[in-house]
C-alpha cells in the first residue's frame, strides 16, 4: 500500500507496482536489474481490475451454477477415482453432496461487496436445487456412495469445515460407521479395499483390473490426517475428551524430518509386504511405516490440518476464527450476518429424527414487463425487467390458460 500511495501523490515509475514476481515464493524479484525494469504497466493493473470485476459479476455466480446440480452429477469424489473399483466410473458421493450443500447455504444471499454492495453483487442459489442436494445427501448417508459403504472423506463433510448436517442421529450413525470400519492404529483408511500407496499396487496403471481390489483387503494404508480432523470437529462440538484423545493420536503419528529436524505428519502409513498375511489374519496387529517424503513429497494437506489443530489446541486461534459464519451451529442458532440478503433456514432436529422447516418462507419474484415501454419506465426506477420477447423460446401464458388446459385434460 505504501508504494501505491506514493504513486498517487507523485506519478513516478519509482513507486509503480511491480509487474514481475518470483514463481516459487510469490515475492518481488531480487535481481540486480529489477529496479531498471519497466514495471509501470497500466494495462497490467487494468487487466487485473477487469478480471476482478468479471469474476465478481459472473464468475462466482457461474461457479454456483456449476455445483447446483451435484445431486444428479456423478463425480470422481475426493480421491479422484470414482467408484472404489477404480475403473473410471463416476458415482454420486455423499461427501461431495455435503460440501456442495454447505457451500450453497454459505453463499446464498451473500453480498460480495459487503455493506457497500447493491443487489447486483449478491449471489443467489436456486432453492429447489439446494433442497434436492440436501435430500440426496441425507438419503445416501451413512454410506458414501453406491460402491463405498463408508469413506473417510465423509469426516470433513459432516464435521469441520463443512458441517453439512446438524441432524444428531444422522451425524452419529455416519461418524460411528467411519470409525468402526476405517480406524486403525496409524490413522483412518480412506475406504475399504483401497490400494493407494500399498506395496501391491501397480502405480503405473491408471485403472485397476477386475476384482483387483480384493488384494488390498485389510492391508489398506492408514492416513493420520483424519485424527486431526476428528480432533477439530470434536472441539467445535464441545466434546473435549474426544478431541484430546484424537489430538494425542495425531501427535503420536509425527515423524522427524531428517533435513530440518522438524516433526512432520506423513501422508500415510504403509504395511510391509512381508507382514501382509499376518495383518489380514489379525487386523491392526502389525507395524506400519510412514510414507517417505523423499519418494512421495511432503504432504501439505496433512500438515496444514495438523497445524490448524495445534493452533486450536493451544488457543492461538479461536473456533470463531476458523468458522466466522458459524457453520458448526444449526441455522436457528447462528447470528444474523449483515451482508446476507437471504438465507436457507436449516431443518430443526426433532427427537424422532424427522425434520421440519423453520423460519420465514423464501419468496422469489420475477418481473416481466408487458411491453418495451413499460420496461423503460421501470428501468428509470432501477428495476431490471425482461419482456416476453426477451425470454424466447420460453413463452409466458396468463393463469386462465392453465385453467383451460386442466379442464380440457
C-alpha positions in Angstrom: 0.0 0.0 0.0 2.9 2.4 0.7 4.2 2.5 -2.9 0.6 2.8 -4.2 0.0 5.9 -2.0 3.3 7.4 -3.1 2.5 6.8 -6.7 -0.9 8.6 -6.3 0.9 11.6 -4.8 3.6 11.9 -7.5 3.2 9.8 -10.6 6.7 8.4 -10.8 7.9 5.0 -12.1 9.9 4.7 -8.9 6.8 4.0 -7.0 5.0 1.8 -9.6 3.6 -1.5 -8.6 5.8 -4.4 -9.5 4.9 -6.4 -12.6 7.1 -9.5 -12.1 7.3 -11.8 -9.1 9.2 -15.0 -8.1 7.5 -18.1 -9.4 8.1 -20.1 -6.2 7.9 -17.6 -3.4 5.4 -15.0 -4.9 7.7 -12.3 -3.6 9.3 -9.4 -5.6 12.3 -10.5 -7.7 15.6 -9.5 -6.1 17.7 -9.5 -9.3 20.1 -6.6 -9.8 18.3 -5.2 -12.9 14.9 -5.3 -11.3 14.8 -1.6 -10.4 15.5 -0.7 -14.0 12.7 -2.9 -15.3 9.7 -1.2 -16.8 7.2 -2.0 -14.0 4.9 0.9 -14.8 2.4 -1.0 -16.9 -1.1 0.4 -16.7 -2.5 -2.3 -18.9 -1.5 -4.9 -16.3 -3.3 -3.3 -13.4 -6.3 -2.6 -15.7 -6.4 -6.2 -16.8 -6.4 -7.3 -13.1 -9.3 -4.9 -12.3 -11.2 -6.1 -15.3 -10.7 -9.7 -14.4 -11.7 -9.0 -10.8 -15.0 -7.3 -11.9 -15.7 -10.1 -14.5 -15.2 -12.8 -11.8 -17.4 -10.9 -9.4 -20.1 -10.1 -11.9 -20.3 -13.6 -13.5 -17.6 -15.9 -12.4 -18.7 -16.6 -8.8 -22.3 -16.9 -9.7 -21.4 -19.3 -12.5 -19.5 -21.4 -10.0 -22.7 -21.6 -8.0 -24.5 -22.8 -11.2 -21.7 -25.3 -11.7 -22.3 -27.1 -8.4 -26.0 -26.6 -8.0 -26.9 -29.8 -9.9 -24.5 -32.1 -8.0 -27.4 -34.2 -6.9 -27.6 -35.5 -10.4 -24.0 -35.2 -11.4 -21.8 -38.3 -10.6 -18.2 -37.2 -9.9 -14.9 -38.8 -9.1 -15.0 -37.8 -5.4 -12.3 -36.6 -3.1 -9.9 -39.4 -4.1 -10.3 -38.8 -7.8 -11.1 -42.4 -8.8 -14.9 -42.6 -8.8 -16.1 -45.9 -7.6 -14.0 -48.0 -5.2 -13.1 -50.4 -8.0 -11.1 -47.6 -9.7 -12.2 -48.4 -13.3 -13.0 -44.9 -14.3 -16.7 -44.9 -13.3 -18.2 -41.9 -11.7 -20.9 -42.0 -9.0 -22.7 -39.8 -6.6 -20.7 -39.2 -3.4 -22.3 -38.1 -0.2 -19.1 -36.3 0.8 -19.3 -34.2 -2.4 -23.0 -33.5 -1.8 -22.3 -32.5 1.7 -19.6 -30.0 0.7 -21.9 -28.6 -2.0 -24.8 -28.3 0.4 -22.7 -26.4 2.9 -21.2 -24.1 0.2 -24.7 -23.3 -1.2 -26.0 -22.5 2.2 -23.0 -20.3 2.9 -23.0 -18.3 -0.3 -26.7 -17.9 -0.8 -27.7 -14.2 -0.4 -24.1 -13.2 0.3 -23.2 -9.7 -0.9 -19.6 -9.8 -2.3 -19.2 -6.1 -1.7 -20.4 -6.1 1.9 -22.4 -3.2 3.1 -21.3 -1.1 0.2 -22.7 -3.6 -2.3 -26.0 -3.5 -4.2 -28.4 -6.2 -5.3 -26.2 -6.7 -8.4 -23.3 -8.0 -6.2 -25.5 -10.5 -4.3 -25.1 -14.3 -5.1 -28.2 -16.3 -5.3 -28.9 -20.0 -5.1 -31.7 -22.0 -6.6 -33.7 -23.1 -3.5 -35.0 -26.2 -5.4 -31.5 -27.3 -6.4 -30.4 -26.8 -2.8 -33.2 -28.9 -1.4 -32.5 -31.7 -3.9 -28.8 -31.7 -2.9 -29.9 -31.8 0.8 -32.4 -34.6 0.3 -30.0 -36.7 -1.8 -27.1 -36.2 0.7 -29.2 -37.2 3.7 -30.7 -40.2 1.8 -27.2 -41.6 1.0 -25.8 -41.2 4.5 -24.4 -43.1 6.3 -23.0 -44.6 3.1 -20.5 -42.6 0.9 -21.8 -43.9 -2.4 -23.2 -46.9 -4.2 -19.9 -48.8 -4.1 -18.4 -47.4 -0.9 -20.0 -48.5 2.4 -18.3 -45.7 4.2 -15.4 -43.3 3.5 -13.0 -41.1 5.5 -14.0 -38.2 3.1 -17.3 -38.0 5.0 -15.5 -36.7 8.1 -14.7 -33.2 6.7 -18.1 -33.1 5.1 -20.3 -33.9 8.2 -17.7 -32.1 10.5 -15.2 -29.3 10.1 -15.0 -27.5 7.7 -18.4 -28.1 6.0 -20.7 -29.1 9.0 -23.2 -30.3 6.3 -25.6 -31.9 8.8 -27.0 -30.9 12.2 -29.2 -34.0 12.5 -27.7 -35.6 15.6 -28.7 -39.1 14.7 -27.5 -38.9 11.2 -24.2 -37.5 12.3 -23.6 -40.2 14.9 -24.5 -43.0 12.5 -22.2 -41.7 9.9 -19.3 -40.9 12.3 -19.6 -44.2 14.2 -19.6 -46.2 10.9 -16.4 -44.4 9.7 -14.6 -45.1 13.0 -15.8 -48.7 13.3 -14.9 -49.6 9.7 -11.9 -47.5 8.9 -9.9 -46.6 12.1 -6.5 -48.2 12.7 -3.5 -47.6 14.9 -1.9 -45.1 12.5 -4.9 -43.3 11.1 -8.0 -44.0 9.1 -8.2 -45.9 5.8 -9.6 -43.8 3.0 -12.2 -46.6 2.3 -12.3 -50.4 2.3 -10.1 -52.2 -0.2 -8.2 -49.1 -1.1 -4.9 -49.9 -2.9 -3.4 -46.4 -2.9 0.3 -46.4 -1.9 0.2 -50.1 -0.9 3.2 -52.2 -1.9 0.9 -54.4 -4.0 -0.4 -51.5 -6.1 0.9 -51.1 -9.6 1.2 -47.3 -9.7 1.9 -47.3 -13.5 -1.7 -48.3 -14.3 -4.4 -45.7 -14.4 -7.2 -48.2 -13.5 -7.4 -51.5 -11.7 -8.2 -54.8 -13.3 -11.5 -56.5 -12.5 -11.6 -57.9 -8.9 -8.1 -56.4 -8.2 -9.3 -54.5 -5.2 -9.8 -57.8 -3.3 -5.9 -58.0 -3.0 -6.0 -54.9 -0.8 -8.4 -56.1 1.9 -7.2 -55.4 5.4 -3.8 -54.0 4.2 -5.0 -50.5 3.2 -2.8 -47.6 4.1 -3.8 -45.5 7.1 -4.0 -41.7 7.0 -3.2 -39.9 10.2 -4.6 -36.5 9.0 -8.1 -37.8 9.9 -7.1 -38.0 13.5 -6.6 -34.2 13.3 -9.9 -33.7 11.5 -11.8 -35.6 14.3 -10.0 -33.6 17.0 -11.0 -30.3 15.4 -14.6 -31.4 14.8 -14.9 -32.6 18.4 -13.6 -29.3 19.6 -16.3 -27.4 17.8 -18.9 -29.8 19.1 -17.8 -29.3 22.7 -16.6 -32.9 23.0 -13.3 -32.0 24.7 -12.5 -35.5 25.9 -12.8 -36.9 22.4 -10.9 -34.0 20.9 -8.0 -34.5 23.3 -7.9 -38.3 22.7 -7.6 -37.9 18.9 -5.2 -35.0 19.3 -2.8 -37.3 21.2 -3.3 -39.9 18.4 -2.4 -37.4 15.8 0.6 -36.1 17.7 1.9 -39.7 18.0 2.0 -40.0 14.2 4.5 -37.3 13.7 7.9 -38.2 12.3 11.2 -36.4 12.2 12.3 -34.6 9.0 16.0 -35.7 8.5 16.9 -32.4 6.8 15.4 -29.9 9.1 14.8 -32.0 12.3 11.2 -30.7 12.3 8.4 -33.0 13.1 6.0 -33.5 10.2 2.9 -35.6 9.6 3.4 -38.2 6.8 0.7 -38.6 4.2 0.0 -42.2 5.3 1.4 -45.3 6.9 2.1 -48.4 4.8 2.5 -52.0 5.7 5.5 -54.0 4.5 4.6 -56.8 2.1 6.3 -59.4 4.4 3.7 -58.7 7.1 0.6 -58.5 5.0 -0.6 -62.1 5.6 -0.5 -61.6 9.4 -2.2 -58.3 9.1 -5.0 -59.9 7.0 -5.5 -62.6 9.6 -5.4 -60.2 12.6 -6.1 -56.6 11.6 -4.1 -53.8 13.4 -1.6 -56.4 14.7 1.4 -55.4 12.6 3.7 -52.4 12.4 3.3 -49.9 9.5 6.0 -47.5 8.3 5.4 -43.8 7.2 5.4 -42.8 3.6 8.7 -41.3 2.6 8.7 -37.6 1.8 11.6 -38.2 -0.5 9.6 -40.6 -2.5 6.2 -39.0 -2.4 7.0 -35.5 -1.3 5.8 -33.7 1.9 2.1 -33.9 2.2 1.0 -30.3 2.7 -2.7 -31.1 3.3 -1.9 -33.3 6.2 0.5 -30.9 7.8 -1.8 -27.9 7.2 -4.7 -29.6 9.0 -2.4 -30.7 11.8 -1.1 -27.2 12.3 -4.7 -25.9 12.5 -5.5 -28.4 15.1 -2.3 -27.4 17.0 -3.2 -23.7 16.9 -6.7 -24.5 18.1 -5.5 -26.8 20.9 -3.0 -24.2 22.2 -5.6 -21.4 21.9 -3.6 -19.3 19.4 -6.8 -19.2 17.3 -10.4 -19.5 18.4 -13.2 -21.5 16.8 -14.8 -18.3 15.5 -11.5 -17.5 13.6 -12.0 -20.8 11.7 -15.7 -20.5 11.3 -16.8 -16.9 11.3 -20.2 -17.7 9.7 -20.8 -20.3 12.4 -21.4 -23.3 10.2 -21.0 -25.5 13.2 -24.2 -24.2 14.7 -27.7 -25.0 13.4 -29.2 -22.2 11.3 -31.6 -21.2 14.0 -28.7 -20.5 16.4 -26.4 -18.6 14.0 -26.0 -14.9 14.4 -27.5 -12.9 11.5 -24.9 -11.8 9.1 -25.5 -8.2 8.0 -24.2 -8.7 4.4 -26.6 -11.6 3.7 -29.7 -10.8 1.7 -31.4 -14.2 2.0 -30.8 -17.4 3.8 -31.8 -21.1 3.9 -33.3 -21.9 7.3 -31.8 -25.3 8.3 -34.1 -28.1 9.4 -34.5 -28.4 13.2 -33.6 -31.7 14.6 -36.5 -33.4 16.1 -36.5 -36.1 18.8 -37.8 -38.7 16.4 -35.2 -37.8 13.8 -37.7 -36.1 11.4 -37.3 -32.6 10.2 -39.5 -29.6 9.9 -38.7 -26.3 8.1 -38.4 -23.3 10.4 -38.3 -19.6 9.8 -39.9 -17.4 7.1 -40.5 -19.0 3.7 -38.3 -17.7 0.8 -40.3 -16.0 -1.9 -38.7 -15.4 -5.3 -40.3 -12.9 -7.7 -39.6 -12.4 -11.4 -40.8 -9.2 -13.0 -41.8 -9.4 -16.7 -42.8 -6.2 -18.5 -45.7 -6.5 -20.9 -44.0 -4.0 -23.3 -40.7 -2.3 -24.1 -42.3 1.0 -23.0 -43.1 -0.4 -19.5 -39.6 -1.9 -19.4 -38.1 1.5 -20.0 -40.3 3.1 -17.4 -39.4 0.6 -14.7 -35.7 0.9 -15.6 -35.9 4.6 -14.6 -36.6 3.5 -11.1 -33.7 1.0 -11.1 -35.9 -2.1 -11.7 -34.5 -4.5 -14.2 -37.1 -6.5 -16.2 -37.4 -8.5 -19.3 -40.1 -8.6 -22.0 -41.8 -11.7 -23.3 -39.8 -11.3 -26.5 -36.5 -11.4 -24.4 -37.5 -14.7 -23.0 -38.0 -16.6 -26.2 -38.1 -19.6 -26.8 -39.7 -19.6 -23.3 -43.3 -18.4 -23.5 -45.4 -16.9 -20.8 -49.2 -17.5 -20.6 -51.8 -16.0 -18.3 -53.2 -18.1 -15.5 -56.6 -18.6 -17.2 -54.7 -20.6 -19.9 -53.6 -23.1 -17.3 -57.2 -23.4 -16.1 -58.3 -24.1 -19.6 -55.6 -26.8 -20.1 -56.6 -28.5 -16.8 -60.3 -28.5 -17.8 -59.5 -30.0 -21.3 -57.3 -32.7 -19.8 
